[in-house]
Amino acid sequence: MSERSDKQAWGPLWMVRPGDRRPGEGYTVPSVLWSMPALRWYVGGGVSLLWMFSAGTEIVGAAESSASAAIGIAVLCGYAVAFLVATPINWTIPLRLRAVPILAVFALSFALWPWLGWGIGALWTYVGVLIATALLPWRVTWMSIFSLAVLALLFDVIDVGWNADVLWVPAIIASISLMMAAFMRSIDSLARMRLAQREVERLAAERERGRVARDVHDILGHSLTVITVKTELAGRLVDVDPARAKAELAEVEALARGALADVRATVAGFRGVSITGELAAARVALAAVDIELNAPATTDAVAPEHRELAGWVVREGVTNVVRHAKAHRCRIRLEPRRIVVEDDGVGPLVPSEQDAGGTGGTGLAGLRERVDAAGGRVSVGRSDLGGFRLEVTL
């Protein structure tokens, strides 16, 4: 996969990388700091820096001179910048190294000790957010966050003694950090699903191209072999038995026309709708909405002359399941002269079986026209799974 497609697969809003990726894949540490995902992070993280206003006020109040106050504010600004760049850096480095930027920002907070003293724990909310955005193993994440909150509680108790107010900072650290950790994992899961969908689509396309290549090879390989033999025979019979030679040439012409028609049909099936491609697309579409699919691994059961129509049936049936069924399971059955798509969702408006021409939307009406043209029949009704059933009999 190219670098560009790799970035798009993990976007569009965030570039969260799985922990087993190598740092050389996709963004590098220098380039990620100016990437669009990082700029979006700077906007969101920059809003949270408003919490540092109170720390800046304390620094100015504790400073013994204007120079001391300026130095303290400069250190606080450096801490803010370190917080902002640490997360994009963690998006690019291996999982085992992601603790380094977090510990560096944590250590930098102690540079404010001359002004804030034991009160520096109020700034550790930013350290907790870095732990959350690093996508460390979940156990490491929550243990680190709670340890940080306990340490902040200890510092506050040493600073002002025990009272109810000392619980505020630890509670803020734990709640915001854990919420951010859950949010980042949701974003990561969405990114992984997008990448998986792209991979499934690519594999389905490759499989279909392989099928077409095999079909064309089989068609032309057999036909051209027979044509070659018959042409050689006709050449030898031209002078000996002209009538038989003419008959052989007529057969060669018929074979050539048949092979050409087969190739055209194969290519048309590849460019249009096919049961193989639609079944692969159904797996992707249903997985995207967490619907379990029970379907045959191959489409060999469908008669060759019905493969295109079967593709239309599967496409319409799965589209209805995704859009309207509110289902958890979908089952597709493929037989030589029957295709069934059913689910365990809300079911039809009328539970009894009925002809698709009587009810349903434009999708079912269009499918009914295709099936009628092929001499088949469409019926809809309640599935034994409890939901909707679309059945086409050819």
VODOVO-526673 format. One record per residue (C-alpha): x, y, z. Coordinates in pm, whole numbers. Example, Ala and Ser with C-alpha at 12.3 -4.5 7.8 and 13.67 -1.06 7.14 Angstrom:
<pts>
{{1230 -450 780}}
{{1367 -106 714}}
</pts>
This chain:
<pts>
{{0 0 0}}
{{137 343 -92}}
{{218 611 161}}
{{-68 827 40}}
{{-330 553 64}}
{{-189 452 404}}
{{-252 802 537}}
{{-601 814 389}}
{{-688 477 536}}
{{-610 602 886}}
{{-780 942 836}}
{{-946 1164 772}}
{{-941 1331 1114}}
{{-668 1150 1303}}
{{-362 950 1213}}
{{-360 679 1479}}
{{-117 401 1398}}
{{-127 43 1530}}
{{152 -31 1773}}
{{330 -289 1556}}
{{402 -44 1273}}
{{761 57 1202}}
{{850 427 1231}}
{{958 439 867}}
{{608 357 738}}
{{393 659 652}}
{{473 975 846}}
{{812 1035 1010}}
{{866 1228 1334}}
{{964 1559 1166}}
{{692 1546 899}}
{{413 1445 1135}}
{{447 1769 1333}}
{{317 1963 1030}}
{{72 1704 898}}
{{-299 1776 875}}
{{-388 1526 1152}}
{{-137 1698 1384}}
{{-275 2043 1299}}
{{-622 1921 1392}}
{{-482 1790 1719}}
{{-319 2126 1788}}
{{-657 2297 1756}}
{{-826 2061 2002}}
{{-531 2041 2239}}
{{-480 2418 2219}}
{{-829 2478 2357}}
{{-739 2273 2665}}
{{-442 2502 2733}}
{{-688 2759 2873}}
{{-664 2553 3194}}
{{-308 2677 3228}}
{{-426 3033 3291}}
{{-467 2964 3662}}
{{-119 2812 3679}}
{{20 3123 3508}}
{{-157 3342 3764}}
{{0 3142 4048}}
{{344 3173 3888}}
{{314 3550 3864}}
{{189 3569 4223}}
{{471 3351 4357}}
{{749 3524 4158}}
{{983 3750 4354}}
{{1054 3973 4054}}
{{940 4049 3703}}
{{1231 3850 3563}}
{{1135 3550 3774}}
{{775 3577 3656}}
{{886 3598 3293}}
{{1105 3289 3332}}
{{821 3099 3497}}
{{575 3191 3220}}
{{834 3089 2959}}
{{876 2749 3125}}
{{497 2709 3136}}
{{477 2790 2763}}
{{749 2531 2696}}
{{545 2277 2892}}
{{239 2360 2677}}
{{435 2317 2353}}
{{581 1986 2475}}
{{228 1864 2552}}
{{105 1954 2203}}
{{389 1789 2008}}
{{416 1475 2225}}
{{96 1320 2089}}
{{183 1347 1716}}
{{527 1206 1797}}
{{365 911 1973}}
{{160 846 1657}}
{{479 769 1465}}
{{710 584 1704}}
{{684 215 1806}}
{{467 120 2103}}
{{762 38 2326}}
{{897 394 2296}}
{{576 587 2358}}
{{642 623 2729}}
{{945 842 2652}}
{{756 1158 2539}}
{{508 1111 2825}}
{{783 1087 3087}}
{{962 1384 2929}}
{{654 1605 2968}}
{{602 1474 3323}}
{{962 1557 3413}}
{{929 1902 3255}}
{{646 1983 3494}}
{{897 1977 3781}}
{{1078 2270 3620}}
{{789 2478 3758}}
{{861 2368 4115}}
{{1024 2702 4216}}
{{691 2876 4150}}
{{422 2611 4210}}
{{587 2380 4460}}
{{366 2086 4560}}
{{88 2236 4347}}
{{242 2117 4019}}
{{4 1821 4029}}
{{-264 2047 3882}}
{{-74 2033 3551}}
{{-69 1656 3532}}
{{-405 1644 3362}}
{{-207 1705 3044}}
{{20 1410 3125}}
{{-290 1192 3170}}
{{-421 1301 2830}}
{{-85 1205 2674}}
{{-116 860 2829}}
{{-465 832 2680}}
{{-367 941 2328}}
{{-63 710 2314}}
{{-287 402 2274}}
{{-86 197 2518}}
{{-228 -141 2626}}
{{-550 -77 2817}}
{{-420 -219 3144}}
{{-111 1 3127}}
{{-328 301 3041}}
{{-568 287 3333}}
{{-301 187 3584}}
{{-83 480 3475}}
{{-373 725 3492}}
{{-484 614 3839}}
{{-124 618 3964}}
{{-90 974 3835}}
{{-413 1073 4010}}
{{-298 918 4339}}
{{36 1099 4313}}
{{-146 1429 4253}}
{{-361 1358 4560}}
{{-49 1296 4768}}
{{108 1623 4653}}
{{-208 1819 4737}}
{{-231 1663 5083}}
{{132 1756 5153}}
{{67 2107 5020}}
{{-258 2204 5196}}
{{-342 1911 5424}}
{{-641 1680 5407}}
{{-979 1828 5314}}
{{-1250 1769 5057}}
{{-1096 2013 4810}}
{{-786 1799 4756}}
{{-1000 1544 4570}}
{{-1080 1780 4282}}
{{-750 1763 4096}}
{{-717 1380 4113}}
{{-1080 1341 4004}}
{{-1026 1573 3705}}
{{-707 1389 3606}}
{{-875 1046 3620}}
{{-1205 1139 3455}}
{{-1069 1346 3165}}
{{-784 1104 3093}}
{{-1005 794 3097}}
{{-1265 965 2879}}
{{-994 1063 2631}}
{{-857 707 2633}}
{{-1199 566 2543}}
{{-1242 826 2269}}
{{-904 752 2113}}
{{-972 380 2112}}
{{-1298 443 1930}}
{{-1113 646 1669}}
{{-850 373 1639}}
{{-1116 103 1596}}
{{-1286 307 1324}}
{{-954 353 1143}}
{{-878 -19 1160}}
{{-1223 -100 1025}}
{{-1170 136 732}}
{{-839 -26 651}}
{{-992 -374 680}}
{{-1274 -274 445}}
{{-1027 -146 189}}
{{-832 -470 212}}
{{-1144 -685 172}}
{{-1251 -482 -130}}
{{-905 -520 -282}}
{{-904 -896 -224}}
{{-1254 -930 -368}}
{{-1150 -740 -680}}
{{-838 -955 -717}}
{{-1041 -1270 -675}}
{{-1287 -1157 -941}}
{{-1005 -1068 -1180}}
{{-858 -1412 -1120}}
{{-1191 -1574 -1195}}
{{-1225 -1383 -1522}}
{{-866 -1470 -1616}}
{{-935 -1839 -1551}}
{{-1262 -1829 -1746}}
{{-1101 -1658 -2045}}
{{-808 -1899 -2034}}
{{-1036 -2202 -2021}}
{{-1263 -2070 -2297}}
{{-988 -1969 -2537}}
{{-755 -2255 -2447}}
{{-1008 -2521 -2536}}
{{-1161 -2340 -2832}}
{{-831 -2240 -2994}}
{{-695 -2592 -2956}}
{{-998 -2739 -3134}}
{{-989 -2464 -3398}}
{{-620 -2534 -3466}}
{{-679 -2907 -3509}}
{{-982 -2860 -3733}}
{{-807 -2596 -3944}}
{{-510 -2829 -4003}}
{{-750 -3108 -4094}}
{{-942 -2883 -4334}}
{{-615 -2780 -4498}}
{{-527 -3144 -4566}}
{{-879 -3220 -4698}}
{{-914 -2924 -4935}}
{{-788 -3122 -5234}}
{{-886 -3471 -5117}}
{{-1241 -3415 -4987}}
{{-1359 -3058 -5047}}
{{-1706 -3123 -4900}}
{{-1565 -3249 -4573}}
{{-1311 -2965 -4567}}
{{-1597 -2718 -4608}}
{{-1784 -2882 -4320}}
{{-1475 -2862 -4097}}
{{-1433 -2493 -4180}}
{{-1799 -2431 -4095}}
{{-1740 -2593 -3757}}
{{-1430 -2377 -3708}}
{{-1641 -2067 -3776}}
{{-1905 -2182 -3526}}
{{-1639 -2252 -3265}}
{{-1483 -1910 -3316}}
{{-1819 -1733 -3286}}
{{-1903 -1931 -2973}}
{{-1567 -1852 -2813}}
{{-1610 -1483 -2894}}
{{-1958 -1483 -2737}}
{{-1825 -1658 -2425}}
{{-1544 -1406 -2388}}
{{-1786 -1116 -2428}}
{{-2018 -1264 -2168}}
{{-1730 -1315 -1927}}
{{-1603 -960 -1970}}
{{-1954 -818 -1941}}
{{-2006 -1010 -1620}}
{{-1680 -871 -1485}}
{{-1771 -514 -1567}}
{{-2130 -543 -1452}}
{{-2296 -735 -1171}}
{{-2183 -1083 -1072}}
{{-2279 -1303 -780}}
{{-1916 -1341 -676}}
{{-1855 -967 -658}}
{{-2187 -897 -488}}
{{-2128 -1166 -224}}
{{-1787 -1014 -147}}
{{-1943 -667 -129}}
{{-2214 -804 101}}
{{-1952 -930 346}}
{{-1798 -583 361}}
{{-2128 -396 392}}
{{-2272 -622 664}}
{{-1948 -627 863}}
{{-1945 -246 859}}
{{-2279 -238 1047}}
{{-2199 -538 1274}}
{{-2442 -780 1111}}
{{-2333 -1144 1116}}
{{-2340 -1307 773}}
{{-2411 -1674 712}}
{{-2337 -1741 346}}
{{-2169 -2009 134}}
{{-1796 -1972 79}}
{{-1833 -2010 -300}}
{{-2095 -1935 -562}}
{{-2054 -2261 -751}}
{{-2409 -2370 -666}}
{{-2557 -2099 -888}}
{{-2611 -2204 -1246}}
{{-2389 -2008 -1488}}
{{-2684 -1864 -1676}}
{{-2827 -1720 -1353}}
{{-2509 -1569 -1201}}
{{-2577 -1210 -1306}}
{{-2938 -1219 -1189}}
{{-2830 -1382 -862}}
{{-2592 -1090 -814}}
{{-2883 -845 -845}}
{{-3084 -1046 -592}}
{{-2802 -1047 -337}}
{{-2737 -675 -392}}
{{-3103 -578 -338}}
{{-3149 -814 -44}}
{{-2838 -700 140}}
{{-2918 -335 70}}
{{-3257 -383 238}}
{{-3095 -558 536}}
{{-2842 -277 585}}
{{-3091 7 539}}
{{-3413 -115 694}}
{{-3390 -445 882}}
{{-3219 -338 1209}}
{{-3091 -694 1212}}
{{-2809 -879 1386}}
{{-2790 -1175 1147}}
{{-2826 -1219 773}}
{{-2839 -1549 586}}
{{-2784 -1597 213}}
{{-2869 -1928 46}}
{{-2757 -2002 -307}}
{{-2907 -2292 -502}}
{{-2911 -2372 -875}}
{{-3259 -2223 -923}}
{{-3325 -2038 -596}}
{{-3163 -1747 -411}}
{{-3275 -1647 -61}}
{{-3169 -1348 147}}
{{-3316 -1330 498}}
{{-3251 -1166 834}}
{{-3362 -1157 1197}}
{{-3467 -790 1194}}
{{-3801 -612 1206}}
{{-3955 -822 928}}
{{-4208 -730 655}}
{{-4505 -503 708}}
{{-4737 -795 633}}
{{-4615 -1123 784}}
{{-4770 -1349 525}}
{{-4581 -1429 209}}
{{-4676 -1203 -79}}
{{-4566 -1122 -426}}
{{-4302 -851 -439}}
{{-4505 -657 -690}}
{{-4768 -585 -427}}
{{-4544 -421 -172}}
{{-4199 -287 -136}}
{{-4002 3 -276}}
{{-3857 79 -613}}
{{-3563 -154 -549}}
{{-3786 -460 -519}}
{{-3997 -344 -813}}
{{-3688 -317 -1031}}
{{-3572 -660 -916}}
{{-3914 -807 -994}}
{{-3889 -674 -1351}}
{{-3550 -841 -1396}}
{{-3674 -1170 -1255}}
{{-3995 -1163 -1459}}
{{-3789 -1109 -1774}}
{{-3591 -1422 -1687}}
{{-3908 -1623 -1626}}
{{-3868 -1635 -1250}}
{{-4070 -1530 -947}}
{{-4000 -1300 -653}}
{{-4162 -1349 -315}}
{{-4118 -1174 17}}
{{-4231 -1269 364}}
{{-4123 -1347 717}}
{{-3808 -1550 762}}
{{-3772 -1835 1007}}
{{-3505 -1614 1163}}
{{-3784 -1376 1260}}
{{-3718 -1100 1009}}
{{-3757 -1036 638}}
{{-3709 -1293 361}}
{{-3645 -1219 -7}}
{{-3670 -1529 -225}}
{{-3622 -1558 -599}}
{{-3715 -1878 -780}}
{{-3589 -1925 -1137}}
</pts>
